[in-house]
Amino acid sequence: MAKFLIVYLGGNPPQTQEEGQRHFKRYKEWIHGLGSAMVSPANPLKNTHSISQAEGIVVGSQTAMSGFTIIECNSIEDAKKVSQSCPFLETGGTLEVSEMVEMKL
């Protein structure tokens, strides 16, 4: 099976603590529902800095990436189906799904 990276982009934070708890509960249910397909769940990001040769170090994200998940699936089609059921989409955010390439070093 191949590994796929699901990148979380944007999304609106919960307006209340109760809304946040409901969303987190749905997210945990989604993660547990994936069983052995879940490789690395719930990897939120914070304190992001962008580094480039042209601009040096800039505080903040250039992509609105807020986290990622790694799953194992048979195909990109299966990975897209898994991603379409992710509750993060309910926040107005976007998911990007990419097949990961293992490099032998």
Backbone hydrogen bonds in HBPLUS format (Angstrom, degrees):
<---DONOR---> <-ACCEPTOR-->    atom                        ^
c    i                          cat <-CA-CA->   ^        H-A-AA   ^      H-
h    n   atom  resd res      DA  || num        DHA   H-A  angle D-A-AA Bond
n    s   type  num  typ     dist DA aas  dist angle  dist       angle   num
A0002-ALA N   A0073-CYS O   3.03 MM  71  5.70 143.8  2.16 166.2 162.6     1
A0073-CYS N   A0002-ALA O   3.00 MM  71  5.70 153.3  2.08 157.0 164.9     2
A0100-MET N   A0003-LYS O   2.84 MM  97  5.53 176.8  1.85 149.1 149.9     3
A0004-PHE N   A0071-ILE O   2.77 MM  67  5.32 158.9  1.81 154.4 158.8     4
A0071-ILE N   A0004-PHE O   2.96 MM  67  5.32 159.8  2.00 151.0 157.0     5
A0005-LEU N   A0098-SER O   2.78 MM  93  5.25 158.9  1.82 159.9 162.9     6
A0098-SER N   A0005-LEU O   2.97 MM  93  5.25 153.9  2.04 144.4 152.8     7
A0006-ILE N   A0069-THR O   2.78 MM  63  5.10 172.6  1.78 163.8 164.5     8
A0069-THR N   A0006-ILE O   2.88 MM  63  5.10 146.0  1.99 142.3 152.7     9
A0007-VAL N   A0096-GLU O   2.79 MM  89  5.05 164.2  1.82 151.1 156.1    10
A0096-GLU N   A0007-VAL O   3.00 MM  89  5.05 154.0  2.07 137.9 146.2    11
A0008-TYR N   A0067-GLY O   2.90 MM  59  5.16 177.5  1.90 140.3 141.1    12
A0066-SER N   A0008-TYR O   2.78 MM  58  5.53 164.0  1.81 148.6 154.1    13
A0009-LEU N   A0094-THR O   2.86 MM  85  5.10 158.1  1.90 167.3 166.2    14
A0094-THR N   A0009-LEU O   2.89 MM  85  5.10 165.8  1.91 151.2 156.0    15
A0010-GLY N   A0064-ALA O   2.94 MM  54  5.29 165.7  1.96 143.9 144.9    16
A0012-ASN N   A0091-THR O   2.87 MM  79  5.23 149.5  1.97 128.8 137.6    17
A0020-GLY N   A0016-THR O   3.06 MM   4  6.32 157.1  2.12 145.7 151.9    18
A0021-GLN N   A0017-GLN O   2.92 MM   4  6.20 152.3  1.99 148.3 155.7    19
A0022-ARG N   A0018-GLU O   2.93 MM   4  6.20 157.6  1.99 150.4 156.2    20
A0023-HIS N   A0019-GLU O   2.97 MM   4  6.18 163.2  2.00 150.4 154.9    21
A0024-PHE N   A0020-GLY O   2.93 MM   4  6.08 161.9  1.96 146.9 152.3    22
A0025-LYS N   A0021-GLN O   2.96 MM   4  6.10 152.6  2.03 144.3 151.5    23
A0026-ARG N   A0022-ARG O   3.06 MM   4  6.36 159.8  2.10 149.8 154.4    24
A0027-TYR N   A0023-HIS O   2.89 MM   4  6.15 154.8  1.95 150.6 158.4    25
A0028-LYS N   A0024-PHE O   2.91 MM   4  6.14 160.0  1.95 149.7 154.2    26
A0029-GLU N   A0025-LYS O   3.00 MM   4  6.24 157.2  2.05 147.7 154.1    27
A0030-TRP N   A0026-ARG O   2.93 MM   4  6.17 153.7  2.00 145.5 152.7    28
A0031-ILE N   A0027-TYR O   2.94 MM   4  6.24 163.1  1.97 153.1 157.0    29
A0032-HIS N   A0028-LYS O   2.90 MM   4  6.11 172.3  1.91 156.0 157.7    30
A0033-GLY N   A0029-GLU O   2.87 MM   4  5.90 145.2  1.99 141.8 151.8    31
A0034-LEU N   A0031-ILE O   3.16 MM   3  5.49 149.9  2.26 105.7 114.2    32
A0035-GLY N   A0032-HIS O   3.24 MM   3  5.57 157.5  2.30 107.6 114.1    33
A0037-ALA N   A0034-LEU O   3.08 MM   3  5.52 152.6  2.16 142.3 138.6    34
A0038-MET N   A0035-GLY O   3.20 MM   3  6.00 163.8  2.22 120.3 124.5    35
A0072-GLU N   A0037-ALA O   2.70 MM  35  4.81 147.9  1.80 138.1 148.3    36
A0039-VAL N   A0070-ILE O   2.91 MM  31  5.35 151.1  1.99 143.6 147.9    37
A0040-SER N   A0070-ILE O   2.99 MM  30  4.89 161.6  2.03 138.5 138.4    38
A0070-ILE N   A0040-SER O   3.05 MM  30  4.89 155.1  2.12 123.1 131.0    39
A0068-PHE N   A0043-ASN O   3.16 MM  25  5.31 142.5  2.31 117.8 128.2    40
A0045-LEU N   A0066-SER O   2.89 MM  21  5.29 157.7  1.94 134.9 131.4    41
A0060-GLY N   A0048-THR O   2.78 MM  12  5.07 154.2  1.85 141.6 142.1    42
A0050-SER N   A0058-VAL O   2.74 MM   8  5.09 161.4  1.77 161.0 161.1    43
A0058-VAL N   A0050-SER O   2.75 MM   8  5.09 164.2  1.77 155.9 161.3    44
A0052-SER N   A0056-GLY O   2.89 MM   4  5.04 158.1  1.94 137.2 143.8    45
A0056-GLY N   A0052-SER O   2.80 MM   4  5.04 134.1  2.00 134.5 142.8    46
A0079-ALA N   A0075-SER O   3.05 MM   4  6.38 157.1  2.10 145.7 152.4    47
A0080-LYS N   A0076-ILE O   2.85 MM   4  6.07 149.4  1.94 147.4 155.1    48
A0081-LYS N   A0077-GLU O   3.08 MM   4  6.38 153.4  2.16 145.0 151.8    49
A0082-VAL N   A0078-ASP O   3.00 MM   4  6.31 160.4  2.04 151.6 156.4    50
A0083-SER N   A0079-ALA O   2.97 MM   4  6.15 160.0  2.01 144.5 150.2    51
A0084-GLN N   A0080-LYS O   2.91 MM   4  6.10 149.6  2.00 147.4 155.2    52
A0085-SER N   A0082-VAL O   3.17 MM   3  5.56 148.9  2.27 106.4 115.3    53
A0086-CYS N   A0083-SER O   3.03 MM   3  5.25 166.5  2.05 113.2 117.1    54
A0089-LEU N   A0086-CYS O   3.25 MM   3  6.21 160.2  2.29 126.5 128.6    55
A0090-GLU N   A0087-PRO O   2.96 MM   3  5.43 146.9  2.07 112.2 121.3    56
A0091-THR N   A0088-PHE O   2.96 MM   3  5.54 161.9  1.99 117.3 123.2    57
A0092-GLY N   A0089-LEU O   3.14 MM   3  5.54 164.0  2.17 114.7 117.8    58
